[in-house]
Amino acid sequence: MPLRKPPLRDRHDERGATFTEFGGWDMPVEFDSIKQEHESVRHSVGIFDVSHMGEIEVSGPDAERLMQRLTTNDVTQLSPGDSQYAMITDEDGVIIDDTVVYRLSEDDDAEFLFIPNAGHDEMMHDRWKRFRSEWDMDAEIRNATDDYAMYAVQGPDAADAVNEAADESVADLSKFEAMYASVAGVRCWVARTGYTGEDGFELILPSDEAETVWDAFDCQPCGLGARDTLRTEMGYLLSGQDFDYEDDPRNPYEAKVGFTVKLDTEFVGRDALERVKEEGVEETFVGFRLVDRGVPRHGYDITSTEDTIIGTVTSGTMSPTLSEPIGLGYVPTDYADPGTVIRVMVRGQSKKAKIESTPFLKDKQ
């Protein structure tokens, strides 16, 4: 199957970007260098093309009920312009995907917009339709992924950059709030959300206006490489890597996102997760920092100091901010306390590491 392409794929190619396959999409991994792009976001501002993310619209009389039953958070708490982070779980409480749910403006055709991860839009569209029919609900579900482009403007100077490009101020938006604003004459859904640990905004806009809005920002273009190092420094989950429904199934309590689970609501997986909360978990998601020289990578073994395998690295990198090797993974709860010494097998060599609380950047807590 050919790779899906973001609206500005050719434009990014002309800019000199290198590309990678991600979730079935052909996406820019870097424009100049991962380090340069990473530092631009940490110290000033950068813009990411994240048009590989899905967009599913849900409308109709039972839209709220359907969203409440299929996501772990409480959508009834959302007013128009609000959003929340949530998990999508199966009957056993296993995470299928994580998502951001937006409650749209009252004058929108749709009531909700939620954002599946790359390559999951068709699956989630089908899931919502299947349960709508099973529960005999009156709701319309539309996969709008191909209709939209999505950009993330991130960094300490992101608010200034978006305000300069927009016809109205978005500076008063709080975290996880959103509004419509005109950027270069294009109506955009502008949300104060992001995946970097910095202040920032995500803009959802018509795909046929992708170039107009991109050109409104005079800042460092950034690829998925910097997006990955930035989110790893924060300890944020990456779907398909820090949890994988088929290859590494995890529940929200193991993945340290139990705050997204509202057990006083009825959703698929609720009863299973209530039992998990009562009984506790055997393994948990942790950060660690290598003491010895080396870089941890996805799939490397985590061992005890006696070289017994106790887990697997799910994400790892040389932190551009800290200039130290950091990683994420799951270990038994007995090994999860910060300061606990573990070892990581890096290219066949055992390297000393220590468990560390996330985010690794303590000023971002």
N, C-alpha and C positions, 0 to 999 in steps of 0.2 A: 504494500500500500504506500503511495507517495506521501511524503511528509507534508503536513499542513504548514502554511506560511503566514506570518503576520503581514498586515497590510503594507508595512514599510520594509519588507525583506530586501528588495532591490536597492532601496535607498541606503539601508545599512551596509550592504555590500559595497556600494560606491564610496561610502565613508571609510572603508577598509576594515570592517568588522570581520572577525572569524566566527564560524558558526558551529553549533553542536545540535544533535538530536536530543530533544527533551520532551517526553510525554507525547511523542508523535508529531512534534513541531520542529521546524528548522529555525533555531533561535540564535541570536548573537551571544557568544560567550564572552567576548571582550572586543573593545574598540581600539584602545591604546595599550593598556596593561591592566591586569587585575589590581595590582598594587595602587596604581595611579587613580583608578576609578574608585576603589575602596576608600582611599584617603580623601578624595573629593567629597564623598558622602559624609565621612566622619568630621570633616573640617569646614565644608562649605555647602555644596549642593551638587547633585547629579540626577540624571533622568534615565529611567529604565523603560524599555518597551516590554511590557508584561502581557501582551495580547494573546499569549498562549493560555492564560487563565480563562476558565469558562464563565458564562453568564446565563443563568436560568431565571426566567421571569415566572412568577406565580400570581394569578389573579382569580377573582370570583368570590362568591359568598363564603366558601369554605377554605379560602387561601390560608387564613391564620391557623385554623385547626389542622390543616395538612402540614404546614411548616412546624407546628408544635409537636406533631406526632413523629416527624422524621428528623428532627434535630434535637440535640441534648439540652440546649439552653432554653430560656423562657422567652419566646418571641412576643408574648403578650405584654412584656415590659417595654417594647420598642414603640416609640412615637415616630411619626413621619420624620425622616432625616436621621434616625438613630440606626446603629448597627451593633452587631455582637459577634464574637468568635464562638463557634460551636463545632461539635463533632457530629458525624453521621455514623451511626453504629448499627450492627446487625442484632438479631435476637439474642445473641450471646454476649452483647456488650462490646464486641470487637470493633475497632475503628475501621470504617471503610474509607473515609476521607475526612479532612477537616475543611472548614469553610467559614466565610464571613457572610452574614445575613444582613441585608439592608431593608429597612422599611421605607418605601419610596414616598414621594410627596403625594398629597391627597388628590392632586389633579392628574396623576399618572394613570395610564391604562392598567398597569400592573400594580399590585400592592407590595409585593416582595421581589427582591432580586438577591439571589445567592450565588456565590463564586466557588464552583468546584475547582480542583487543581487540574493542571494540564492533562488533557487526554481523558478526563473523567466526565466531561459534559454530557456525552451521549448516554453513558451509564446512569448518571443521576437523573437525566430527563426521563429515561425509561423507568427508573425506580419510582420516581414521583407519580408517573402515570399509572404504574401497576398498583401502587397502594391507593391512589385516588379511586380506582375502579373497585379494588377489594373492599374499601371502606364506604363506597357509594357516596363520595363527596362531590360537591359542585365546585370545581376549580379548573382553571386553564393553566397548563404548563407549557412554556415555550422555550426551546433552546435558542437563545439569541446570540450565541458565541460568535458566529460569523458576521453578525451585524455591527459588532463593536470592536474598537481598539481600546487598549487600556495601558496607561502610563503611570509610573510611580516617580514622583519628584520628591527626593529625600535628602535630608541634611539640615544642619543648623540654620541655613539660609533658605530653606524650602519655602517658608511662608512668604518671604520677600519675593522670591522668584514667581510664585503662583499669583501673588497679589499684583505684581508688575504685569503679568500676562493676562490677567482677568479684568473684566470690565467692572467688577465689584469685589469688595474685600471678602476674603475667606478667613481672615485672621482670627475672627471671633469663634470659629468652629472649635469645639473641644475634641479631645481624642474620641474616635469612633462616632463622630457626628458628620453629617454630609448635607450638601445643598446643591442646587443647580446654579451654575455660574457660566457666563459667557467668556470663553477664552478664544481670542482672535476671531471673535464673531461666531464661534461654534458653541452650542449649548452642551455643557459637560456636567456629568454627575461628579462632584468633587468631594472626596471623603478624606478626613484626617486620619488615615490609616496607613500602614506600611509594614515592612518586613525586615527592617534594618536596625532598629533600636534608636534611630534618630527621629526628630520631628519630621513629618512629611505628609504628603497627600497622594492619593490615587485618583486618577481621572478616567472616567469611562465615557466614551464618545463615539459617534457614528464612524464606522470604519472608512467611509468614503471621505471623511474629513481628517483622516489620520495625519497627513502631511502638514496640513495647516496648523494643527495644534502642536505637533512636534516642533515645528519651526518657530513657535512662539517662545521657546525656551532656549536661551543662550547660555548653556551650561554643559558640563561634562556628560557625554552619553556613556552609559554603563551597561555591561552585559551580565549574563547569568553567573559568570565567574565571581564577580564582586558581590552580587546578590547573595551568593552562597557563603562567602567568607564573612560578610556582614552578619547574616542570620546565625551562622555558627558561633560567632563571638557572643551572641545573645542567648544561645541555647535554644533557639526556636526549632520546632519540628519541621522536617521536610517530608511530605507525603511520598511514599514509595521508597524512602530511604531510612528515616528514623521510625517509621512504622510502615508495614506493607501488608495489606489485607491477606494476601496469599502466602507470601514467603516469610513474613515476620509479624504475625498477628499480635496486636497489642490492644489493651483497653485503656480508657482515659486515665485511670488511676496509676497504671504502670508508666504511662507516658507523661506523667506529672501535669496533666491538664484537667484534673478533677474539678477545677473551678468552673469548667464549662458545663458540668453535669448538674441539672436541677431535678432532684429526685422527687420533688413535689409536683412534677408534671408527668404526663403520660406520653412516653415515646418508645419507639422500638428499641429494645435492649435495656429498658429501665429496671426491670425486676432483676436481671442478671447483674447489673451494676450496683444495685442495692446490696446484693449478697457480697460482691467484691469489696464494697466499702466496709461492710461489717466484718468480713473475714481478714481483710488486708491483702497485700500482694506479696509475692515471693521475690519478684525482681522489680527494679525501678530504674528510670531514666536518670543518668548522671552526666556531669561534665568531668573531664580530667585534663590535667596538664602534664606533658612529658617532662621528666627531670633530665633524662638522658637525651643525647642527640638523636634526631630522627623525626619523621612526620607520620602520624597515624592516618590511616586511610580506611574507607568503608570496607568492611569484610575482614579486617585484621582481628586476630584473637586477643581477648583480654584474659589475663591469667592472674592467679593468686601469686604471692611471693614464692610459693612452692611449685609454681609452673603448672598448676591445675587450671584448665580452661574454665572460666566462670562467665564469660560473655563475649560479645562481638562489638567491635567499633561500628557504629552506624554512620557517623560523620567525623571527618577530621581534616585539619588544615594547619598550615603555618600561619598563625594569626598576624595579619599585616599591622595591626595596631600594637600588639604586645611583642611582636618579633619572637614569639615562642610557639611551640607546637601544642595544639589543643585538640580535644576530641569529645565526642558524645557517644553514649552507648547504654546498654542495659547490664546491670550487675545484680546479684542477689542483695537483698536489703542489708545483710550483715556487712557488706562491703561499701555501703552507700554514704557513710558519714564523711564529710569533708576532712581531708587530711589523711584518709586511709591510703596506704601504699598498695598499689597494684602493679602489674606489669603488662606491657603490650608487645605483641610479636610484630616487629617491623622488619619486613623482608627477611624473615627467618631468624632475626636476632631479638632477644628479650630485652625490652627497654623499661626502665623504672618510670613510674608515673604516680601521680597523686590525685585522688578524687577532689573535685573543687565545685563549689556551688556556682550556679549560673544566674545571671549573665557573668561571663568572664570579665567584662568591663564593669567594675563595681560602681562607677559613677552613673551607670545606666539603670540601676535597680529602681 
